[in-house]
Amino acid sequence: MLVGKTFNARKSNFFVKARIELYATLREKYGKSIEVECDGTLRGAFLAASKKLGEDFLKEIFDENGNFRKDRIITVNGRNIKDEMIEVLPENARIAVFPPVAGGA
């Protein structure tokens, strides 16, 4: 019995559901959050989101070399990926993306 994963018979792959929550300027541009089904990787979750949000969304997440942007804070279930690289997502993962915050006087 499969628990926590969706079987897609058409592609013969297992998918994991995840919610990507966006904050600050990203929220203004793309909305509060998006639910995706992905291949179970963090990269796969963002690629799945880009199919709904557009290719420009990937520029908000990845740099020109395909690495996660260093000026973003990305967490998976509250854990910062800069502290702990999370390669495999648990079912119903909560991914949060925070862009740089500028302040003023």
C-alpha positions as CSV (number, residue, x, y, z in Angstrom):
1,M,0.0,0.0,0.0
2,L,1.3,3.4,-0.9
3,V,0.9,6.1,1.8
4,G,1.4,9.8,1.2
5,K,2.3,9.5,-2.5
6,T,0.2,9.7,-5.7
7,F,0.7,7.2,-8.4
8,N,0.4,8.6,-11.9
9,A,-0.2,5.6,-14.2
10,R,0.3,7.6,-17.3
11,K,3.9,8.4,-16.5
12,S,4.5,5.5,-14.1
13,N,6.0,7.9,-11.5
14,F,5.3,8.7,-7.9
15,F,4.5,12.3,-7.0
16,V,4.7,14.2,-3.8
17,K,2.3,17.1,-2.9
18,A,3.9,20.3,-1.6
19,R,2.8,23.8,-0.9
20,I,5.0,26.7,-1.8
21,E,4.4,29.8,0.2
22,L,5.7,33.2,-1.1
23,Y,6.4,36.3,0.9
24,A,6.9,40.0,0.4
25,T,7.5,41.1,-3.3
26,L,7.1,37.5,-4.5
27,R,3.6,37.3,-2.9
28,E,2.7,40.6,-4.7
29,K,3.9,39.2,-8.0
30,Y,2.7,35.5,-7.8
31,G,0.2,35.2,-5.0
32,K,0.3,33.9,-1.5
33,S,0.9,30.2,-2.2
34,I,0.6,27.4,-4.7
35,E,0.1,23.7,-4.3
36,V,2.0,21.4,-6.7
37,E,2.6,17.7,-7.3
38,C,6.3,17.1,-8.1
39,D,8.9,14.3,-8.3
40,G,9.7,14.6,-4.6
41,T,12.6,17.0,-5.0
42,L,12.8,20.6,-4.0
43,R,14.0,21.5,-7.5
44,G,11.1,19.5,-8.9
45,A,8.6,21.4,-6.8
46,F,9.8,24.8,-8.2
47,L,9.8,23.4,-11.7
48,A,6.2,22.3,-11.2
49,A,5.2,25.7,-9.8
50,S,6.8,27.4,-12.9
51,K,4.4,25.5,-15.1
52,K,1.5,27.4,-13.4
53,L,3.3,30.7,-12.6
54,G,5.4,31.1,-15.7
55,E,9.1,30.7,-16.6
56,D,10.1,34.0,-14.9
57,F,9.3,32.4,-11.6
58,L,12.4,30.2,-12.0
59,K,14.6,33.4,-12.2
60,E,13.3,34.2,-8.7
61,I,14.5,30.9,-7.3
62,F,17.6,29.9,-9.3
63,D,20.7,31.9,-10.4
64,E,22.1,31.8,-14.0
65,N,24.0,28.6,-13.2
66,G,20.9,26.8,-12.0
67,N,21.8,27.0,-8.3
68,F,19.4,28.3,-5.6
69,R,19.8,32.1,-5.4
70,K,21.9,33.1,-2.4
71,D,19.8,36.2,-1.8
72,R,16.7,34.1,-1.0
73,I,15.8,32.4,2.2
74,I,14.1,29.0,1.3
75,T,12.8,26.8,4.0
76,V,11.3,23.3,3.9
77,N,9.0,22.7,6.9
78,G,10.8,25.5,8.8
79,R,14.4,24.3,8.0
80,N,16.6,26.7,6.0
81,I,18.1,24.9,3.0
82,K,21.3,26.9,3.6
83,D,21.8,25.1,6.9
84,E,20.6,21.7,5.8
85,M,20.2,20.8,2.1
86,I,17.0,18.9,1.7
87,E,17.0,16.8,-1.4
88,V,13.9,14.7,-0.9
89,L,10.6,16.3,0.1
90,P,8.2,14.7,2.6
91,E,4.6,14.4,1.6
92,N,2.7,17.8,2.1
93,A,6.0,19.7,2.5
94,R,5.6,23.4,3.3
95,I,8.2,25.3,1.3
96,A,8.6,29.0,2.1
97,V,10.5,31.5,-0.1
98,F,11.5,34.9,1.2
99,P,13.1,37.5,-1.1
100,P,15.6,40.0,0.2
101,V,14.0,42.6,2.4
102,A,15.0,46.3,2.0
103,G,14.3,48.7,4.7
104,G,14.3,52.5,4.8
105,A,14.2,55.3,7.3
